Amino acid sequence: MVVLMRYLLGTLALVTFAGLTGADAPVQNTSLDEAQIVEITAERFSFTPSEVRTKAGTRLEIRLKSEDTAHGFHIVGTDVDIELRKRGRGVVTVSFVPKAVGRYTFECSQLCGAGHEFMRGVIIAE
């Protein structure tokens, strides 16, 4: 009986999603536990790398560290906003899932010097 119920639920899910195409189709990650690990370094008014590419719906595990002073990391339009400790004080990790295809700008959210306003990057979800 349990096997039959699983089969029926699986068939129902396929039928439900079969009519969706293009932008209407849901984005699914192959596994909820899988994450794309991204390491970003902040230093002297830049993030390295300043561009990250991923697939929409993929969970990013972003590991951040500073090579000089304290910085911030904020993904514009989201509630992701953390502080990076000064050089040698460890790595800070944050998770982010870009739900839709598009560009997600990130920036330093802590005043860090004369070039602070240039400290930006982008996550491109395809």
Buried (B, 14 or more C-beta within 10 A) or exposed (E): EEEEEEEEEEEEEEEEEEEEEEEEEEBEBEEEEEBBEBEBBBBEBBBEEEEBEBBBBBBBBBBBBBBBBBBBBBBBEEEBBBEBBEBEEEEBEBEBBBEEEEEBEBBBBBEBEEEBEEBBBBBBBE
